[in-house]
Amino acid sequence: MAKTRDHIPLQEASRRNRGFEPAASLVIAQIKSPAERRGFAEARLITHWREIMGSEIAELARPVKLSHGREGFGATLVLLTTGAMAPILEMRKEEIRAKVNAAYGYNAVSKISLTQTAAHALAPAFLSEKPAPERSATELATLRAKAEQAAQNFEDAGLRDALARLAERVISKHST
């Protein structure tokens, strides 16, 4: 005996009418409170740091605190970096401030403060991607042969060439 719409509880029926929920809405509560304790009203600056800053600056520093002044005009962003990279970031403070403010959409940050730490204190998972495992020459040759064989299944020459180039880039990225 199938349940009809009349037998579904009201709460469950209204949830079904909303459709799918974004995955971010499921974890925002867990991310939001630790970020708010450090002054970040939006966790976006922490979670999207690499996209906001670019890989060059993101590898040198990471945001740790956003403190708001008494007047409420502009905040101070505290960045954690190593001692050797602090002078480089000192020269690029204005560029960092401009990128952060562009991400927020208004002048949220008025000052950048640098905090120096030991290199091992910065989380390596945050700073760079894990290196790909090294492969032997025979493994690379086998992968190239499989990629060429898979590309031959397509009749369109343009698509076949594009797939071959893509496979070569993927293989060469994982071999370095």
ZAZAMAR-776496 format. One record per residue (C-alpha): x, y, z; chain; residue number from 0. Coordinates in pm, 1 decimal, decimal comma. Layout:
REM ZAZAMAR-776496
c1:X; c2:Y; c3:Z; ch:A; i:NUM;
...
This chain:
REM ZAZAMAR-776496
c1:0,0; c2:0,0; c3:0,0; ch:A; i:0;
c1:168,3; c2:318,7; c3:-119,3; ch:A; i:1;
c1:156,2; c2:633,0; c3:87,4; ch:A; i:2;
c1:-25,5; c2:918,9; c3:-71,9; ch:A; i:3;
c1:53,8; c2:1284,5; c3:-25,4; ch:A; i:4;
c1:-227,5; c2:1308,3; c3:231,0; ch:A; i:5;
c1:-49,4; c2:1067,3; c3:466,0; ch:A; i:6;
c1:290,5; c2:1245,9; c3:462,0; ch:A; i:7;
c1:348,8; c2:1458,8; c3:772,5; ch:A; i:8;
c1:336,0; c2:1833,3; c3:708,7; ch:A; i:9;
c1:699,7; c2:1894,9; c3:805,4; ch:A; i:10;
c1:830,3; c2:1627,3; c3:568,1; ch:A; i:11;
c1:604,6; c2:1748,0; c3:284,5; ch:A; i:12;
c1:731,1; c2:2107,1; c3:314,1; ch:A; i:13;
c1:1093,5; c2:1986,8; c3:309,2; ch:A; i:14;
c1:1027,7; c2:1792,4; c3:-10,3; ch:A; i:15;
c1:879,6; c2:2098,5; c3:-176,2; ch:A; i:16;
c1:1205,8; c2:2292,3; c3:-126,5; ch:A; i:17;
c1:1404,7; c2:2052,4; c3:-340,6; ch:A; i:18;
c1:1775,7; c2:1993,3; c3:-301,6; ch:A; i:19;
c1:1972,0; c2:2198,0; c3:-51,8; ch:A; i:20;
c1:2328,4; c2:2312,4; c3:-122,6; ch:A; i:21;
c1:2593,6; c2:2106,4; c3:54,8; ch:A; i:22;
c1:2735,5; c2:2426,1; c3:205,7; ch:A; i:23;
c1:2417,5; c2:2477,0; c3:407,4; ch:A; i:24;
c1:2483,8; c2:2147,8; c3:585,1; ch:A; i:25;
c1:2826,6; c2:2248,3; c3:720,8; ch:A; i:26;
c1:2794,6; c2:2625,6; c3:757,3; ch:A; i:27;
c1:2701,2; c2:2599,6; c3:1125,2; ch:A; i:28;
c1:3016,2; c2:2402,0; c3:1206,1; ch:A; i:29;
c1:3241,7; c2:2642,2; c3:1014,3; ch:A; i:30;
c1:3073,8; c2:2965,6; c3:1112,0; ch:A; i:31;
c1:3118,3; c2:2966,4; c3:1489,6; ch:A; i:32;
c1:3497,2; c2:2902,8; c3:1495,7; ch:A; i:33;
c1:3543,5; c2:3164,1; c3:1224,5; ch:A; i:34;
c1:3331,6; c2:3416,9; c3:1413,5; ch:A; i:35;
c1:3542,7; c2:3368,8; c3:1726,6; ch:A; i:36;
c1:3840,8; c2:3489,2; c3:1525,7; ch:A; i:37;
c1:3650,5; c2:3789,1; c3:1393,6; ch:A; i:38;
c1:3556,0; c2:3654,0; c3:1051,8; ch:A; i:39;
c1:3186,8; c2:3729,7; c3:1001,3; ch:A; i:40;
c1:3207,6; c2:3524,8; c3:683,9; ch:A; i:41;
c1:3426,6; c2:3216,2; c3:664,2; ch:A; i:42;
c1:3475,2; c2:3281,3; c3:292,8; ch:A; i:43;
c1:3806,0; c2:3460,7; c3:351,2; ch:A; i:44;
c1:3948,1; c2:3151,4; c3:520,9; ch:A; i:45;
c1:3793,1; c2:2886,6; c3:299,3; ch:A; i:46;
c1:3866,4; c2:3064,7; c3:-30,3; ch:A; i:47;
c1:4201,0; c2:3221,7; c3:64,4; ch:A; i:48;
c1:4389,9; c2:3067,0; c3:-228,7; ch:A; i:49;
c1:4130,0; c2:3188,0; c3:-483,6; ch:A; i:50;
c1:4119,4; c2:3538,3; c3:-335,0; ch:A; i:51;
c1:4494,6; c2:3590,7; c3:-305,5; ch:A; i:52;
c1:4634,0; c2:3369,5; c3:-577,7; ch:A; i:53;
c1:4873,1; c2:3084,2; c3:-516,3; ch:A; i:54;
c1:5182,4; c2:3303,5; c3:-477,7; ch:A; i:55;
c1:5061,4; c2:3498,5; c3:-174,2; ch:A; i:56;
c1:4853,9; c2:3210,2; c3:-37,7; ch:A; i:57;
c1:5170,3; c2:3001,9; c3:-4,3; ch:A; i:58;
c1:5343,5; c2:3277,9; c3:192,4; ch:A; i:59;
c1:5071,2; c2:3361,8; c3:445,5; ch:A; i:60;
c1:4731,1; c2:3270,6; c3:580,6; ch:A; i:61;
c1:4465,4; c2:3473,2; c3:762,4; ch:A; i:62;
c1:4431,9; c2:3407,0; c3:1134,1; ch:A; i:63;
c1:4228,5; c2:3694,9; c3:1275,9; ch:A; i:64;
c1:4014,0; c2:3987,5; c3:1169,7; ch:A; i:65;
c1:3979,6; c2:4245,3; c3:1446,3; ch:A; i:66;
c1:3741,3; c2:4537,5; c3:1427,2; ch:A; i:67;
c1:3825,3; c2:4879,9; c3:1568,1; ch:A; i:68;
c1:3617,5; c2:5076,0; c3:1816,7; ch:A; i:69;
c1:3481,5; c2:5313,2; c3:1554,9; ch:A; i:70;
c1:3375,8; c2:5025,5; c3:1331,2; ch:A; i:71;
c1:3543,9; c2:5168,6; c3:1019,3; ch:A; i:72;
c1:3771,2; c2:4910,1; c3:868,5; ch:A; i:73;
c1:3922,1; c2:4609,7; c3:1034,0; ch:A; i:74;
c1:4274,9; c2:4481,4; c3:1083,8; ch:A; i:75;
c1:4355,8; c2:4153,3; c3:913,4; ch:A; i:76;
c1:4625,6; c2:3951,1; c3:1088,1; ch:A; i:77;
c1:4826,8; c2:3724,1; c3:860,8; ch:A; i:78;
c1:5052,3; c2:3442,8; c3:977,6; ch:A; i:79;
c1:5378,3; c2:3400,9; c3:787,3; ch:A; i:80;
c1:5735,4; c2:3286,1; c3:832,4; ch:A; i:81;
c1:6004,9; c2:3531,7; c3:933,8; ch:A; i:82;
c1:6181,3; c2:3510,6; c3:598,8; ch:A; i:83;
c1:5865,0; c2:3594,4; c3:402,6; ch:A; i:84;
c1:5750,5; c2:3884,4; c3:621,8; ch:A; i:85;
c1:5949,3; c2:4151,9; c3:431,5; ch:A; i:86;
c1:5805,1; c2:4030,5; c3:100,5; ch:A; i:87;
c1:5451,7; c2:4049,0; c3:236,7; ch:A; i:88;
c1:5523,6; c2:4385,7; c3:398,9; ch:A; i:89;
c1:5587,2; c2:4530,2; c3:53,7; ch:A; i:90;
c1:5265,7; c2:4373,2; c3:-80,3; ch:A; i:91;
c1:5029,8; c2:4478,5; c3:200,1; ch:A; i:92;
c1:4835,5; c2:4720,5; c3:-17,4; ch:A; i:93;
c1:4784,9; c2:4456,3; c3:-285,9; ch:A; i:94;
c1:4661,7; c2:4206,5; c3:-23,7; ch:A; i:95;
c1:4426,0; c2:4464,0; c3:126,9; ch:A; i:96;
c1:4284,0; c2:4548,5; c3:-215,5; ch:A; i:97;
c1:4219,9; c2:4181,2; c3:-298,1; ch:A; i:98;
c1:4051,2; c2:4113,5; c3:37,0; ch:A; i:99;
c1:3831,0; c2:4421,0; c3:1,1; ch:A; i:100;
c1:3742,0; c2:4316,4; c3:-353,9; ch:A; i:101;
c1:3634,0; c2:3976,9; c3:-220,0; ch:A; i:102;
c1:3414,1; c2:4139,9; c3:44,3; ch:A; i:103;
c1:3280,1; c2:4396,6; c3:-199,7; ch:A; i:104;
c1:3355,1; c2:4698,5; c3:22,1; ch:A; i:105;
c1:3642,8; c2:4839,7; c3:228,0; ch:A; i:106;
c1:3619,4; c2:4584,0; c3:507,8; ch:A; i:107;
c1:3993,1; c2:4582,3; c3:584,7; ch:A; i:108;
c1:4186,8; c2:4901,8; c3:647,2; ch:A; i:109;
c1:4509,9; c2:4754,2; c3:785,8; ch:A; i:110;
c1:4717,7; c2:4439,3; c3:744,6; ch:A; i:111;
c1:4922,6; c2:4311,0; c3:1036,0; ch:A; i:112;
c1:5184,2; c2:4039,2; c3:998,4; ch:A; i:113;
c1:5265,1; c2:3783,3; c3:1264,6; ch:A; i:114;
c1:5581,8; c2:3585,0; c3:1218,4; ch:A; i:115;
c1:5608,8; c2:3221,4; c3:1315,2; ch:A; i:116;
c1:5834,5; c2:2924,7; c3:1256,2; ch:A; i:117;
c1:5801,1; c2:2751,6; c3:920,7; ch:A; i:118;
c1:5678,2; c2:2428,4; c3:1079,6; ch:A; i:119;
c1:5391,5; c2:2614,5; c3:1249,4; ch:A; i:120;
c1:5222,0; c2:2681,4; c3:915,7; ch:A; i:121;
c1:5013,7; c2:2381,4; c3:815,4; ch:A; i:122;
c1:5174,6; c2:2220,0; c3:509,8; ch:A; i:123;
c1:4837,3; c2:2092,8; c3:385,5; ch:A; i:124;
c1:4718,7; c2:2453,3; c3:370,1; ch:A; i:125;
c1:5029,2; c2:2588,0; c3:201,1; ch:A; i:126;
c1:5073,6; c2:2343,8; c3:-82,8; ch:A; i:127;
c1:4917,0; c2:2045,2; c3:-244,1; ch:A; i:128;
c1:5046,8; c2:1700,3; c3:-167,3; ch:A; i:129;
c1:5311,2; c2:1597,4; c3:-417,9; ch:A; i:130;
c1:5205,0; c2:1331,6; c3:-662,0; ch:A; i:131;
c1:5375,2; c2:995,4; c3:-625,3; ch:A; i:132;
c1:5670,1; c2:949,7; c3:-857,3; ch:A; i:133;
c1:5624,0; c2:697,3; c3:-1134,4; ch:A; i:134;
c1:5879,6; c2:497,2; c3:-1322,4; ch:A; i:135;
c1:5942,4; c2:537,6; c3:-1693,8; ch:A; i:136;
c1:5764,4; c2:210,2; c3:-1770,3; ch:A; i:137;
c1:5454,4; c2:321,6; c3:-1577,8; ch:A; i:138;
c1:5451,7; c2:652,1; c3:-1768,7; ch:A; i:139;
c1:5487,7; c2:471,1; c3:-2101,7; ch:A; i:140;
c1:5199,6; c2:238,5; c3:-2008,7; ch:A; i:141;
c1:4979,0; c2:534,8; c3:-1913,8; ch:A; i:142;
c1:5060,0; c2:712,3; c3:-2241,2; ch:A; i:143;
c1:4974,2; c2:400,7; c3:-2440,5; ch:A; i:144;
c1:4641,4; c2:361,5; c3:-2258,9; ch:A; i:145;
c1:4560,7; c2:728,9; c3:-2321,5; ch:A; i:146;
c1:4640,2; c2:698,4; c3:-2691,9; ch:A; i:147;
c1:4427,8; c2:383,0; c3:-2718,6; ch:A; i:148;
c1:4133,5; c2:554,0; c3:-2546,7; ch:A; i:149;
c1:4164,0; c2:858,6; c3:-2772,9; ch:A; i:150;
c1:4154,1; c2:641,2; c3:-3087,5; ch:A; i:151;
c1:3792,2; c2:546,6; c3:-3008,4; ch:A; i:152;
c1:3673,2; c2:892,8; c3:-3118,4; ch:A; i:153;
c1:3606,7; c2:970,0; c3:-3483,3; ch:A; i:154;
c1:3643,2; c2:1348,5; c3:-3452,8; ch:A; i:155;
c1:4010,1; c2:1437,1; c3:-3504,8; ch:A; i:156;
c1:3984,0; c2:1760,5; c3:-3303,4; ch:A; i:157;
c1:3837,8; c2:1580,6; c3:-3005,6; ch:A; i:158;
c1:4092,8; c2:1301,3; c3:-3036,9; ch:A; i:159;
c1:4381,3; c2:1553,6; c3:-3036,4; ch:A; i:160;
c1:4233,4; c2:1746,8; c3:-2743,2; ch:A; i:161;
c1:4201,3; c2:1427,2; c3:-2538,7; ch:A; i:162;
c1:4558,5; c2:1329,2; c3:-2621,7; ch:A; i:163;
c1:4685,8; c2:1671,9; c3:-2509,3; ch:A; i:164;
c1:4481,1; c2:1651,7; c3:-2190,0; ch:A; i:165;
c1:4613,2; c2:1305,0; c3:-2111,6; ch:A; i:166;
c1:4970,8; c2:1421,3; c3:-2168,1; ch:A; i:167;
c1:4922,9; c2:1716,8; c3:-1932,1; ch:A; i:168;
c1:4775,6; c2:1496,6; c3:-1662,0; ch:A; i:169;
c1:5051,5; c2:1240,8; c3:-1696,8; ch:A; i:170;
c1:5329,2; c2:1502,5; c3:-1699,9; ch:A; i:171;
c1:5178,0; c2:1679,4; c3:-1396,5; ch:A; i:172;
c1:5178,9; c2:1357,4; c3:-1196,6; ch:A; i:173;
c1:5527,1; c2:1259,6; c3:-1310,8; ch:A; i:174;
c1:5702,4; c2:1573,8; c3:-1181,5; ch:A; i:175;
